[in-house]
Amino acid sequence: DPVASLQIHPNPAGDEIHFRCDARVVDYLLTTVQGTETTTGEVWQEGDRCHCRVSSLKPGAYILSIRTEKGWSSGRFIKE
């Protein structure tokens, strides 16, 4: 099953990232591009719009993977 691509914005990110999601978010995973798992605030969902607070992340490149009722999606973003 191919992983759907998340369109994350703004990119590079400041305090929050936003993305659209056409199914209910069940779980999420935030990792560095090197594969180190990191923790940050929750993913909030309002209809098909989602956002995640990333203000506590160190500057660098990250991958956000979300699991919905339809499967996994992921996207890359830069934290300034």
mmCIF file of the N, C-alpha and C atoms, coordinates in Angstrom:
data_MODEL
# 
_entry.id   MODEL 
# 
loop_
_atom_site.group_PDB 
_atom_site.id 
_atom_site.type_symbol 
_atom_site.label_atom_id 
_atom_site.label_alt_id 
_atom_site.label_comp_id 
_atom_site.label_asym_id 
_atom_site.label_entity_id 
_atom_site.label_seq_id 
_atom_site.pdbx_PDB_ins_code 
_atom_site.Cartn_x 
_atom_site.Cartn_y 
_atom_site.Cartn_z 
_atom_site.occupancy 
_atom_site.B_iso_or_equiv 
_atom_site.pdbx_formal_charge 
_atom_site.auth_seq_id 
_atom_site.auth_comp_id 
_atom_site.auth_asym_id 
_atom_site.auth_atom_id 
_atom_site.pdbx_PDB_model_num 
ATOM 1   N N  . ASP A 1 1  ? 0.840   -1.183 0.000  1.00 0.00 ? 1  ASP A N  1 
ATOM 2   C CA . ASP A 1 1  ? 0.000   0.000  0.000  1.00 0.00 ? 1  ASP A CA 1 
ATOM 3   C C  . ASP A 1 1  ? 0.882   1.243  0.000  1.00 0.00 ? 1  ASP A C  1 
ATOM 4   N N  . PRO A 1 2  ? 0.849   2.063  -1.032 1.00 0.00 ? 2  PRO A N  1 
ATOM 5   C CA . PRO A 1 2  ? 1.666   3.274  -1.023 1.00 0.00 ? 2  PRO A CA 1 
ATOM 6   C C  . PRO A 1 2  ? 1.149   4.269  0.017  1.00 0.00 ? 2  PRO A C  1 
ATOM 7   N N  . VAL A 1 3  ? 2.076   4.982  0.600  1.00 0.00 ? 3  VAL A N  1 
ATOM 8   C CA . VAL A 1 3  ? 1.725   5.988  1.602  1.00 0.00 ? 3  VAL A CA 1 
ATOM 9   C C  . VAL A 1 3  ? 1.330   7.263  0.877  1.00 0.00 ? 3  VAL A C  1 
ATOM 10  N N  . ALA A 1 4  ? 0.183   7.797  1.224  1.00 0.00 ? 4  ALA A N  1 
ATOM 11  C CA . ALA A 1 4  ? -0.262  9.057  0.628  1.00 0.00 ? 4  ALA A CA 1 
ATOM 12  C C  . ALA A 1 4  ? 0.630   10.187 1.125  1.00 0.00 ? 4  ALA A C  1 
ATOM 13  N N  . SER A 1 5  ? 0.757   11.227 0.314  1.00 0.00 ? 5  SER A N  1 
ATOM 14  C CA . SER A 1 5  ? 1.630   12.344 0.648  1.00 0.00 ? 5  SER A CA 1 
ATOM 15  C C  . SER A 1 5  ? 0.837   13.468 1.303  1.00 0.00 ? 5  SER A C  1 
ATOM 16  N N  . LEU A 1 6  ? 1.342   13.966 2.436  1.00 0.00 ? 6  LEU A N  1 
ATOM 17  C CA . LEU A 1 6  ? 0.743   15.118 3.103  1.00 0.00 ? 6  LEU A CA 1 
ATOM 18  C C  . LEU A 1 6  ? 1.347   16.387 2.516  1.00 0.00 ? 6  LEU A C  1 
ATOM 19  N N  . GLN A 1 7  ? 0.508   17.358 2.261  1.00 0.00 ? 7  GLN A N  1 
ATOM 20  C CA . GLN A 1 7  ? 0.979   18.681 1.841  1.00 0.00 ? 7  GLN A CA 1 
ATOM 21  C C  . GLN A 1 7  ? 1.032   19.562 3.094  1.00 0.00 ? 7  GLN A C  1 
ATOM 22  N N  . ILE A 1 8  ? 2.216   19.660 3.671  1.00 0.00 ? 8  ILE A N  1 
ATOM 23  C CA . ILE A 1 8  ? 2.403   20.384 4.928  1.00 0.00 ? 8  ILE A CA 1 
ATOM 24  C C  . ILE A 1 8  ? 2.805   21.823 4.629  1.00 0.00 ? 8  ILE A C  1 
ATOM 25  N N  . HIS A 1 9  ? 2.157   22.754 5.306  1.00 0.00 ? 9  HIS A N  1 
ATOM 26  C CA . HIS A 1 9  ? 2.525   24.166 5.175  1.00 0.00 ? 9  HIS A CA 1 
ATOM 27  C C  . HIS A 1 9  ? 2.349   24.856 6.522  1.00 0.00 ? 9  HIS A C  1 
ATOM 28  N N  . PRO A 1 10 ? 2.978   25.968 6.829  1.00 0.00 ? 10 PRO A N  1 
ATOM 29  C CA . PRO A 1 10 ? 4.057   26.536 6.017  1.00 0.00 ? 10 PRO A CA 1 
ATOM 30  C C  . PRO A 1 10 ? 5.298   25.648 6.082  1.00 0.00 ? 10 PRO A C  1 
ATOM 31  N N  . ASN A 1 11 ? 6.112   25.760 5.085  1.00 0.00 ? 11 ASN A N  1 
ATOM 32  C CA . ASN A 1 11 ? 7.332   24.975 5.029  1.00 0.00 ? 11 ASN A CA 1 
ATOM 33  C C  . ASN A 1 11 ? 8.419   25.845 4.416  1.00 0.00 ? 11 ASN A C  1 
ATOM 34  N N  . PRO A 1 12 ? 9.373   26.338 5.195  1.00 0.00 ? 12 PRO A N  1 
ATOM 35  C CA . PRO A 1 12 ? 9.696   25.967 6.569  1.00 0.00 ? 12 PRO A CA 1 
ATOM 36  C C  . PRO A 1 12 ? 8.661   26.462 7.587  1.00 0.00 ? 12 PRO A C  1 
ATOM 37  N N  . ALA A 1 13 ? 8.593   25.749 8.710  1.00 0.00 ? 13 ALA A N  1 
ATOM 38  C CA . ALA A 1 13 ? 7.588   25.995 9.740  1.00 0.00 ? 13 ALA A CA 1 
ATOM 39  C C  . ALA A 1 13 ? 8.153   26.797 10.897 1.00 0.00 ? 13 ALA A C  1 
ATOM 40  N N  . GLY A 1 14 ? 7.258   27.514 11.545 1.00 0.00 ? 14 GLY A N  1 
ATOM 41  C CA . GLY A 1 14 ? 7.612   28.232 12.766 1.00 0.00 ? 14 GLY A CA 1 
ATOM 42  C C  . GLY A 1 14 ? 7.044   27.496 13.967 1.00 0.00 ? 14 GLY A C  1 
ATOM 43  N N  . ASP A 1 15 ? 5.884   27.948 14.466 1.00 0.00 ? 15 ASP A N  1 
ATOM 44  C CA . ASP A 1 15 ? 5.271   27.348 15.654 1.00 0.00 ? 15 ASP A CA 1 
ATOM 45  C C  . ASP A 1 15 ? 4.294   26.216 15.342 1.00 0.00 ? 15 ASP A C  1 
ATOM 46  N N  . GLU A 1 16 ? 3.669   26.244 14.158 1.00 0.00 ? 16 GLU A N  1 
ATOM 47  C CA . GLU A 1 16 ? 2.647   25.253 13.818 1.00 0.00 ? 16 GLU A CA 1 
ATOM 48  C C  . GLU A 1 16 ? 2.773   24.828 12.370 1.00 0.00 ? 16 GLU A C  1 
ATOM 49  N N  . ILE A 1 17 ? 2.342   23.595 12.100 1.00 0.00 ? 17 ILE A N  1 
ATOM 50  C CA . ILE A 1 17 ? 2.205   23.137 10.721 1.00 0.00 ? 17 ILE A CA 1 
ATOM 51  C C  . ILE A 1 17 ? 0.736   22.809 10.479 1.00 0.00 ? 17 ILE A C  1 
ATOM 52  N N  . HIS A 1 18 ? 0.335   22.911 9.235  1.00 0.00 ? 18 HIS A N  1 
ATOM 53  C CA . HIS A 1 18 ? -1.051  22.655 8.839  1.00 0.00 ? 18 HIS A CA 1 
ATOM 54  C C  . HIS A 1 18 ? -1.060  21.695 7.661  1.00 0.00 ? 18 HIS A C  1 
ATOM 55  N N  . PHE A 1 19 ? -2.104  20.873 7.590  1.00 0.00 ? 19 PHE A N  1 
ATOM 56  C CA . PHE A 1 19 ? -2.275  19.968 6.455  1.00 0.00 ? 19 PHE A CA 1 
ATOM 57  C C  . PHE A 1 19 ? -3.735  19.559 6.371  1.00 0.00 ? 19 PHE A C  1 
ATOM 58  N N  . ARG A 1 20 ? -4.136  19.085 5.201  1.00 0.00 ? 20 ARG A N  1 
ATOM 59  C CA . ARG A 1 20 ? -5.502  18.604 5.001  1.00 0.00 ? 20 ARG A CA 1 
ATOM 60  C C  . ARG A 1 20 ? -5.536  17.097 5.170  1.00 0.00 ? 20 ARG A C  1 
ATOM 61  N N  . CYS A 1 21 ? -6.646  16.608 5.696  1.00 0.00 ? 21 CYS A N  1 
ATOM 62  C CA . CYS A 1 21 ? -6.793  15.185 5.934  1.00 0.00 ? 21 CYS A CA 1 
ATOM 63  C C  . CYS A 1 21 ? -8.247  14.813 5.686  1.00 0.00 ? 21 CYS A C  1 
ATOM 64  N N  . ASP A 1 22 ? -8.476  13.845 4.788  1.00 0.00 ? 22 ASP A N  1 
ATOM 65  C CA . ASP A 1 22 ? -9.859  13.510 4.416  1.00 0.00 ? 22 ASP A CA 1 
ATOM 66  C C  . ASP A 1 22 ? -10.454 12.377 5.244  1.00 0.00 ? 22 ASP A C  1 
ATOM 67  N N  . ALA A 1 23 ? -9.774  11.977 6.318  1.00 0.00 ? 23 ALA A N  1 
ATOM 68  C CA . ALA A 1 23 ? -10.300 10.947 7.216  1.00 0.00 ? 23 ALA A CA 1 
ATOM 69  C C  . ALA A 1 23 ? -9.885  11.308 8.640  1.00 0.00 ? 23 ALA A C  1 
ATOM 70  N N  . ARG A 1 24 ? -10.497 10.661 9.614  1.00 0.00 ? 24 ARG A N  1 
ATOM 71  C CA . ARG A 1 24 ? -10.211 10.962 11.016 1.00 0.00 ? 24 ARG A CA 1 
ATOM 72  C C  . ARG A 1 24 ? -8.808  10.496 11.382 1.00 0.00 ? 24 ARG A C  1 
ATOM 73  N N  . VAL A 1 25 ? -8.030  11.390 12.011 1.00 0.00 ? 25 VAL A N  1 
ATOM 74  C CA . VAL A 1 25 ? -6.674  11.061 12.452 1.00 0.00 ? 25 VAL A CA 1 
ATOM 75  C C  . VAL A 1 25 ? -6.773  10.177 13.699 1.00 0.00 ? 25 VAL A C  1 
ATOM 76  N N  . VAL A 1 26 ? -6.132  9.005  13.631 1.00 0.00 ? 26 VAL A N  1 
ATOM 77  C CA . VAL A 1 26 ? -6.151  8.044  14.731 1.00 0.00 ? 26 VAL A CA 1 
ATOM 78  C C  . VAL A 1 26 ? -4.868  8.135  15.554 1.00 0.00 ? 26 VAL A C  1 
ATOM 79  N N  . ASP A 1 27 ? -3.742  8.339  14.879 1.00 0.00 ? 27 ASP A N  1 
ATOM 80  C CA . ASP A 1 27 ? -2.448  8.361  15.547 1.00 0.00 ? 27 ASP A CA 1 
ATOM 81  C C  . ASP A 1 27 ? -1.476  9.151  14.680 1.00 0.00 ? 27 ASP A C  1 
ATOM 82  N N  . TYR A 1 28 ? -0.348  9.532  15.263 1.00 0.00 ? 28 TYR A N  1 
ATOM 83  C CA . TYR A 1 28 ? 0.671   10.215 14.467 1.00 0.00 ? 28 TYR A CA 1 
ATOM 84  C C  . TYR A 1 28 ? 2.047   9.926  15.035 1.00 0.00 ? 28 TYR A C  1 
ATOM 85  N N  . LEU A 1 29 ? 3.058   10.123 14.203 1.00 0.00 ? 29 LEU A N  1 
ATOM 86  C CA . LEU A 1 29 ? 4.441   9.899  14.578 1.00 0.00 ? 29 LEU A CA 1 
ATOM 87  C C  . LEU A 1 29 ? 5.259   11.022 13.956 1.00 0.00 ? 29 LEU A C  1 
ATOM 88  N N  . LEU A 1 30 ? 6.112   11.630 14.759 1.00 0.00 ? 30 LEU A N  1 
ATOM 89  C CA . LEU A 1 30 ? 6.971   12.709 14.280 1.00 0.00 ? 30 LEU A CA 1 
ATOM 90  C C  . LEU A 1 30 ? 8.414   12.262 14.477 1.00 0.00 ? 30 LEU A C  1 
ATOM 91  N N  . THR A 1 31 ? 9.175   12.221 13.382 1.00 0.00 ? 31 THR A N  1 
ATOM 92  C CA . THR A 1 31 ? 10.566  11.777 13.450 1.00 0.00 ? 31 THR A CA 1 
ATOM 93  C C  . THR A 1 31 ? 11.465  12.781 12.734 1.00 0.00 ? 31 THR A C  1 
ATOM 94  N N  . THR A 1 32 ? 12.745  12.748 13.091 1.00 0.00 ? 32 THR A N  1 
ATOM 95  C CA . THR A 1 32 ? 13.729  13.487 12.309 1.00 0.00 ? 32 THR A CA 1 
ATOM 96  C C  . THR A 1 32 ? 13.941  12.711 11.020 1.00 0.00 ? 32 THR A C  1 
ATOM 97  N N  . VAL A 1 33 ? 14.553  13.330 10.013 1.00 0.00 ? 33 VAL A N  1 
ATOM 98  C CA . VAL A 1 33 ? 14.811  12.615 8.768  1.00 0.00 ? 33 VAL A CA 1 
ATOM 99  C C  . VAL A 1 33 ? 15.819  11.487 8.987  1.00 0.00 ? 33 VAL A C  1 
ATOM 100 N N  . GLN A 1 34 ? 16.570  11.525 10.087 1.00 0.00 ? 34 GLN A N  1 
ATOM 101 C CA . GLN A 1 34 ? 17.492  10.431 10.411 1.00 0.00 ? 34 GLN A CA 1 
ATOM 102 C C  . GLN A 1 34 ? 16.762  9.251  11.053 1.00 0.00 ? 34 GLN A C  1 
ATOM 103 N N  . GLY A 1 35 ? 15.475  9.438  11.400 1.00 0.00 ? 35 GLY A N  1 
ATOM 104 C CA . GLY A 1 35 ? 14.690  8.345  11.956 1.00 0.00 ? 35 GLY A CA 1 
ATOM 105 C C  . GLY A 1 35 ? 14.510  8.375  13.456 1.00 0.00 ? 35 GLY A C  1 
ATOM 106 N N  . THR A 1 36 ? 15.026  9.415  14.119 1.00 0.00 ? 36 THR A N  1 
ATOM 107 C CA . THR A 1 36 ? 14.863  9.522  15.560 1.00 0.00 ? 36 THR A CA 1 
ATOM 108 C C  . THR A 1 36 ? 13.455  10.014 15.879 1.00 0.00 ? 36 THR A C  1 
ATOM 109 N N  . GLU A 1 37 ? 12.743  9.263  16.714 1.00 0.00 ? 37 GLU A N  1 
ATOM 110 C CA . GLU A 1 37 ? 11.385  9.662  17.078 1.00 0.00 ? 37 GLU A CA 1 
ATOM 111 C C  . GLU A 1 37 ? 11.459  10.835 18.052 1.00 0.00 ? 37 GLU A C  1 
ATOM 112 N N  . THR A 1 38 ? 10.557  11.778 17.878 1.00 0.00 ? 38 THR A N  1 
ATOM 113 C CA . THR A 1 38 ? 10.512  12.940 18.752 1.00 0.00 ? 38 THR A CA 1 
ATOM 114 C C  . THR A 1 38 ? 9.070   13.133 19.210 1.00 0.00 ? 38 THR A C  1 
ATOM 115 N N  . THR A 1 39 ? 8.876   13.874 20.255 1.00 0.00 ? 39 THR A N  1 
ATOM 116 C CA . THR A 1 39 ? 7.523   14.124 20.730 1.00 0.00 ? 39 THR A CA 1 
ATOM 117 C C  . THR A 1 39 ? 7.246   15.612 20.670 1.00 0.00 ? 39 THR A C  1 
ATOM 118 N N  . THR A 1 40 ? 6.036   15.921 20.356 1.00 0.00 ? 40 THR A N  1 
ATOM 119 C CA . THR A 1 40 ? 5.599   17.312 20.318 1.00 0.00 ? 40 THR A CA 1 
ATOM 120 C C  . THR A 1 40 ? 4.119   17.322 20.652 1.00 0.00 ? 40 THR A C  1 
ATOM 121 N N  . GLY A 1 41 ? 3.476   18.470 20.496 1.00 0.00 ? 41 GLY A N  1 
ATOM 122 C CA . GLY A 1 41 ? 2.071   18.605 20.828 1.00 0.00 ? 41 GLY A CA 1 
ATOM 123 C C  . GLY A 1 41 ? 1.187   17.701 19.990 1.00 0.00 ? 41 GLY A C  1 
ATOM 124 N N  . GLU A 1 42 ? -0.071  17.693 20.324 1.00 0.00 ? 42 GLU A N  1 
ATOM 125 C CA . GLU A 1 42 ? -1.048  16.854 19.644 1.00 0.00 ? 42 GLU A CA 1 
ATOM 126 C C  . GLU A 1 42 ? -1.355  17.366 18.239 1.00 0.00 ? 42 GLU A C  1 
ATOM 127 N N  . VAL A 1 43 ? -1.952  16.494 17.442 1.00 0.00 ? 43 VAL A N  1 
ATOM 128 C CA . VAL A 1 43 ? -2.521  16.886 16.155 1.00 0.00 ? 43 VAL A CA 1 
ATOM 129 C C  . VAL A 1 43 ? -3.987  17.200 16.414 1.00 0.00 ? 43 VAL A C  1 
ATOM 130 N N  . TRP A 1 44 ? -4.410  18.401 16.030 1.00 0.00 ? 44 TRP A N  1 
ATOM 131 C CA . TRP A 1 44 ? -5.805  18.796 16.166 1.00 0.00 ? 44 TRP A CA 1 
ATOM 132 C C  . TRP A 1 44 ? -6.470  18.732 14.808 1.00 0.00 ? 44 TRP A C  1 
ATOM 133 N N  . GLN A 1 45 ? -7.705  18.275 14.787 1.00 0.00 ? 45 GLN A N  1 
ATOM 134 C CA . GLN A 1 45 ? -8.426  18.141 13.530 1.00 0.00 ? 45 GLN A CA 1 
ATOM 135 C C  . GLN A 1 45 ? -9.764  18.861 13.626 1.00 0.00 ? 45 GLN A C  1 
ATOM 136 N N  . GLU A 1 46 ? -10.040 19.671 12.603 1.00 0.00 ? 46 GLU A N  1 
ATOM 137 C CA . GLU A 1 46 ? -11.330 20.362 12.468 1.00 0.00 ? 46 GLU A CA 1 
ATOM 138 C C  . GLU A 1 46 ? -11.804 20.109 11.052 1.00 0.00 ? 46 GLU A C  1 
ATOM 139 N N  . GLY A 1 47 ? -12.708 19.151 10.880 1.00 0.00 ? 47 GLY A N  1 
ATOM 140 C CA . GLY A 1 47 ? -13.135 18.774 9.538  1.00 0.00 ? 47 GLY A CA 1 
ATOM 141 C C  . GLY A 1 47 ? -11.981 18.151 8.784  1.00 0.00 ? 47 GLY A C  1 
ATOM 142 N N  . ASP A 1 48 ? -11.664 18.695 7.596  1.00 0.00 ? 48 ASP A N  1 
ATOM 143 C CA . ASP A 1 48 ? -10.545 18.147 6.817  1.00 0.00 ? 48 ASP A CA 1 
ATOM 144 C C  . ASP A 1 48 ? -9.257  18.934 7.032  1.00 0.00 ? 48 ASP A C  1 
ATOM 145 N N  . ARG A 1 49 ? -9.254  19.862 7.977  1.00 0.00 ? 49 ARG A N  1 
ATOM 146 C CA . ARG A 1 49 ? -8.060  20.657 8.267  1.00 0.00 ? 49 ARG A CA 1 
ATOM 147 C C  . ARG A 1 49 ? -7.450  20.200 9.582  1.00 0.00 ? 49 ARG A C  1 
ATOM 148 N N  . CYS A 1 50 ? -6.127  20.007 9.561  1.00 0.00 ? 50 CYS A N  1 
ATOM 149 C CA . CYS A 1 50 ? -5.409  19.567 10.759 1.00 0.00 ? 50 CYS A CA 1 
ATOM 150 C C  . CYS A 1 50 ? -4.250  20.509 11.022 1.00 0.00 ? 50 CYS A C  1 
ATOM 151 N N  . HIS A 1 51 ? -3.855  20.594 12.289 1.00 0.00 ? 51 HIS A N  1 
ATOM 152 C CA . HIS A 1 51 ? -2.659  21.351 12.617 1.00 0.00 ? 51 HIS A CA 1 
ATOM 153 C C  . HIS A 1 51 ? -1.949  20.708 13.787 1.00 0.00 ? 51 HIS A C  1 
ATOM 154 N N  . CYS A 1 52 ? -0.658  20.953 13.860 1.00 0.00 ? 52 CYS A N  1 
ATOM 155 C CA . CYS A 1 52 ? 0.204   20.356 14.875 1.00 0.00 ? 52 CYS A CA 1 
ATOM 156 C C  . CYS A 1 52 ? 1.181   21.423 15.361 1.00 0.00 ? 52 CYS A C  1 
ATOM 157 N N  . ARG A 1 53 ? 1.283   21.573 16.667 1.00 0.00 ? 53 ARG A N  1 
ATOM 158 C CA . ARG A 1 53 ? 2.203   22.549 17.242 1.00 0.00 ? 53 ARG A CA 1 
ATOM 159 C C  . ARG A 1 53 ? 3.619   21.980 17.215 1.00 0.00 ? 53 ARG A C  1 
ATOM 160 N N  . VAL A 1 54 ? 4.569   22.717 16.645 1.00 0.00 ? 54 VAL A N  1 
ATOM 161 C CA . VAL A 1 54 ? 5.950   22.249 16.528 1.00 0.00 ? 54 VAL A CA 1 
ATOM 162 C C  . VAL A 1 54 ? 6.946   23.243 17.124 1.00 0.00 ? 54 VAL A C  1 
ATOM 163 N N  . SER A 1 55 ? 6.458   24.160 17.948 1.00 0.00 ? 55 SER A N  1 
ATOM 164 C CA . SER A 1 55 ? 7.333   25.216 18.484 1.00 0.00 ? 55 SER A CA 1 
ATOM 165 C C  . SER A 1 55 ? 8.445   24.654 19.357 1.00 0.00 ? 55 SER A C  1 
ATOM 166 N N  . SER A 1 56 ? 8.258   23.476 19.951 1.00 0.00 ? 56 SER A N  1 
ATOM 167 C CA . SER A 1 56 ? 9.284   22.921 20.842 1.00 0.00 ? 56 SER A CA 1 
ATOM 168 C C  . SER A 1 56 ? 10.363  22.146 20.089 1.00 0.00 ? 56 SER A C  1 
ATOM 169 N N  . LEU A 1 57 ? 10.208  21.955 18.789 1.00 0.00 ? 57 LEU A N  1 
ATOM 170 C CA . LEU A 1 57 ? 11.204  21.206 18.019 1.00 0.00 ? 57 LEU A CA 1 
ATOM 171 C C  . LEU A 1 57 ? 12.453  22.043 17.771 1.00 0.00 ? 57 LEU A C  1 
ATOM 172 N N  . LYS A 1 58 ? 13.602  21.376 17.745 1.00 0.00 ? 58 LYS A N  1 
ATOM 173 C CA . LYS A 1 58 ? 14.837  22.040 17.358 1.00 0.00 ? 58 LYS A CA 1 
ATOM 174 C C  . LYS A 1 58 ? 14.809  22.270 15.845 1.00 0.00 ? 58 LYS A C  1 
ATOM 175 N N  . PRO A 1 59 ? 15.508  23.294 15.349 1.00 0.00 ? 59 PRO A N  1 
ATOM 176 C CA . PRO A 1 59 ? 15.561  23.504 13.897 1.00 0.00 ? 59 PRO A CA 1 
ATOM 177 C C  . PRO A 1 59 ? 16.110  22.266 13.181 1.00 0.00 ? 59 PRO A C  1 
ATOM 178 N N  . GLY A 1 60 ? 15.524  21.957 12.029 1.00 0.00 ? 60 GLY A N  1 
ATOM 179 C CA . GLY A 1 60 ? 15.980  20.807 11.253 1.00 0.00 ? 60 GLY A CA 1 
ATOM 180 C C  . GLY A 1 60 ? 14.869  20.260 10.381 1.00 0.00 ? 60 GLY A C  1 
ATOM 181 N N  . ALA A 1 61 ? 15.128  19.103 9.781  1.00 0.00 ? 61 ALA A N  1 
ATOM 182 C CA . ALA A 1 61 ? 14.183  18.461 8.872  1.00 0.00 ? 61 ALA A CA 1 
ATOM 183 C C  . ALA A 1 61 ? 13.456  17.334 9.600  1.00 0.00 ? 61 ALA A C  1 
ATOM 184 N N  . TYR A 1 62 ? 12.153  17.248 9.385  1.00 0.00 ? 62 TYR A N  1 
ATOM 185 C CA . TYR A 1 62 ? 11.307  16.273 10.077 1.00 0.00 ? 62 TYR A CA 1 
ATOM 186 C C  . TYR A 1 62 ? 10.346  15.597 9.106  1.00 0.00 ? 62 TYR A C  1 
ATOM 187 N N  . ILE A 1 63 ? 9.845   14.449 9.534  1.00 0.00 ? 63 ILE A N  1 
ATOM 188 C CA . ILE A 1 63 ? 8.804   13.740 8.799  1.00 0.00 ? 63 ILE A CA 1 
ATOM 189 C C  . ILE A 1 63 ? 7.627   13.546 9.748  1.00 0.00 ? 63 ILE A C  1 
ATOM 190 N N  . LEU A 1 64 ? 6.456   14.010 9.331  1.00 0.00 ? 64 LEU A N  1 
ATOM 191 C CA . LEU A 1 64 ? 5.224   13.779 10.077 1.00 0.00 ? 64 LEU A CA 1 
ATOM 192 C C  . LEU A 1 64 ? 4.473   12.657 9.382  1.00 0.00 ? 64 LEU A C  1 
ATOM 193 N N  . SER A 1 65 ? 4.186   11.595 10.117 1.00 0.00 ? 65 SER A N  1 
ATOM 194 C CA . SER A 1 65 ? 3.385   10.487 9.601  1.00 0.00 ? 65 SER A CA 1 
ATOM 195 C C  . SER A 1 65 ? 2.100   10.434 10.410 1.00 0.00 ? 65 SER A C  1 
ATOM 196 N N  . ILE A 1 66 ? 0.974   10.416 9.731  1.00 0.00 ? 66 ILE A N  1 
ATOM 197 C CA . ILE A 1 66 ? -0.299  10.316 10.428 1.00 0.00 ? 66 ILE A CA 1 
ATOM 198 C C  . ILE A 1 66 ? -1.017  9.052  9.985  1.00 0.00 ? 66 ILE A C  1 
ATOM 199 N N  . ARG A 1 67 ? -1.738  8.456  10.928 1.00 0.00 ? 67 ARG A N  1 
ATOM 200 C CA . ARG A 1 67 ? -2.546  7.282  10.610 1.00 0.00 ? 67 ARG A CA 1 
ATOM 201 C C  . ARG A 1 67 ? -4.011  7.680  10.717 1.00 0.00 ? 67 ARG A C  1 
ATOM 202 N N  . THR A 1 68 ? -4.739  7.422  9.659  1.00 0.00 ? 68 THR A N  1 
ATOM 203 C CA . THR A 1 68 ? -6.172  7.678  9.650  1.00 0.00 ? 68 THR A CA 1 
ATOM 204 C C  . THR A 1 68 ? -6.900  6.355  9.498  1.00 0.00 ? 68 THR A C  1 
ATOM 205 N N  . GLU A 1 69 ? -8.212  6.440  9.458  1.00 0.00 ? 69 GLU A N  1 
ATOM 206 C CA . GLU A 1 69 ? -9.020  5.245  9.237  1.00 0.00 ? 69 GLU A CA 1 
ATOM 207 C C  . GLU A 1 69 ? -8.721  4.630  7.872  1.00 0.00 ? 69 GLU A C  1 
ATOM 208 N N  . LYS A 1 70 ? -8.110  5.408  6.965  1.00 0.00 ? 70 LYS A N  1 
ATOM 209 C CA . LYS A 1 70 ? -7.810  4.929  5.611  1.00 0.00 ? 70 LYS A CA 1 
ATOM 210 C C  . LYS A 1 70 ? -6.373  4.457  5.449  1.00 0.00 ? 70 LYS A C  1 
ATOM 211 N N  . GLY A 1 71 ? -5.524  4.633  6.462  1.00 0.00 ? 71 GLY A N  1 
ATOM 212 C CA . GLY A 1 71 ? -4.123  4.223  6.362  1.00 0.00 ? 71 GLY A CA 1 
ATOM 213 C C  . GLY A 1 71 ? -3.172  5.354  6.735  1.00 0.00 ? 71 GLY A C  1 
ATOM 214 N N  . TRP A 1 72 ? -1.893  5.155  6.403  1.00 0.00 ? 72 TRP A N  1 
ATOM 215 C CA . TRP A 1 72 ? -0.844  6.108  6.763  1.00 0.00 ? 72 TRP A CA 1 
ATOM 216 C C  . TRP A 1 72 ? -0.600  7.129  5.658  1.00 0.00 ? 72 TRP A C  1 
ATOM 217 N N  . SER A 1 73 ? -0.269  8.357  6.056  1.00 0.00 ? 73 SER A N  1 
ATOM 218 C CA . SER A 1 73 ? 0.191   9.414  5.153  1.00 0.00 ? 73 SER A CA 1 
ATOM 219 C C  . SER A 1 73 ? 1.381   10.075 5.816  1.00 0.00 ? 73 SER A C  1 
ATOM 220 N N  . SER A 1 74 ? 2.297   10.602 5.002  1.00 0.00 ? 74 SER A N  1 
ATOM 221 C CA . SER A 1 74 ? 3.431   11.286 5.607  1.00 0.00 ? 74 SER A CA 1 
ATOM 222 C C  . SER A 1 74 ? 3.884   12.448 4.737  1.00 0.00 ? 74 SER A C  1 
ATOM 223 N N  . GLY A 1 75 ? 4.574   13.373 5.369  1.00 0.00 ? 75 GLY A N  1 
ATOM 224 C CA . GLY A 1 75 ? 5.121   14.527 4.670  1.00 0.00 ? 75 GLY A CA 1 
ATOM 225 C C  . GLY A 1 75 ? 6.334   15.059 5.394  1.00 0.00 ? 75 GLY A C  1 
ATOM 226 N N  . ARG A 1 76 ? 7.205   15.684 4.629  1.00 0.00 ? 76 ARG A N  1 
ATOM 227 C CA . ARG A 1 76 ? 8.431   16.266 5.195  1.00 0.00 ? 76 ARG A CA 1 
ATOM 228 C C  . ARG A 1 76 ? 8.246   17.765 5.380  1.00 0.00 ? 76 ARG A C  1 
ATOM 229 N N  . PHE A 1 77 ? 8.908   18.295 6.399  1.00 0.00 ? 77 PHE A N  1 
ATOM 230 C CA . PHE A 1 77 ? 8.918   19.748 6.577  1.00 0.00 ? 77 PHE A CA 1 
ATOM 231 C C  . PHE A 1 77 ? 10.197  20.151 7.294  1.00 0.00 ? 77 PHE A C  1 
ATOM 232 N N  . ILE A 1 78 ? 10.529  21.429 7.168  1.00 0.00 ? 78 ILE A N  1 
ATOM 233 C CA . ILE A 1 78 ? 11.695  22.016 7.832  1.00 0.00 ? 78 ILE A CA 1 
ATOM 234 C C  . ILE A 1 78 ? 11.188  22.882 8.978  1.00 0.00 ? 78 ILE A C  1 
ATOM 235 N N  . LYS A 1 79 ? 11.794  22.716 10.162 1.00 0.00 ? 79 LYS A N  1 
ATOM 236 C CA . LYS A 1 79 ? 11.503  23.586 11.296 1.00 0.00 ? 79 LYS A CA 1 
ATOM 237 C C  . LYS A 1 79 ? 12.597  24.630 11.350 1.00 0.00 ? 79 LYS A C  1 
ATOM 238 N N  . GLU A 1 80 ? 12.194  25.903 11.310 1.00 0.00 ? 80 GLU A N  1 
ATOM 239 C CA . GLU A 1 80 ? 13.173  26.997 11.359 1.00 0.00 ? 80 GLU A CA 1 
ATOM 240 C C  . GLU A 1 80 ? 13.711  27.189 12.768 1.00 0.00 ? 80 GLU A C  1 
# 
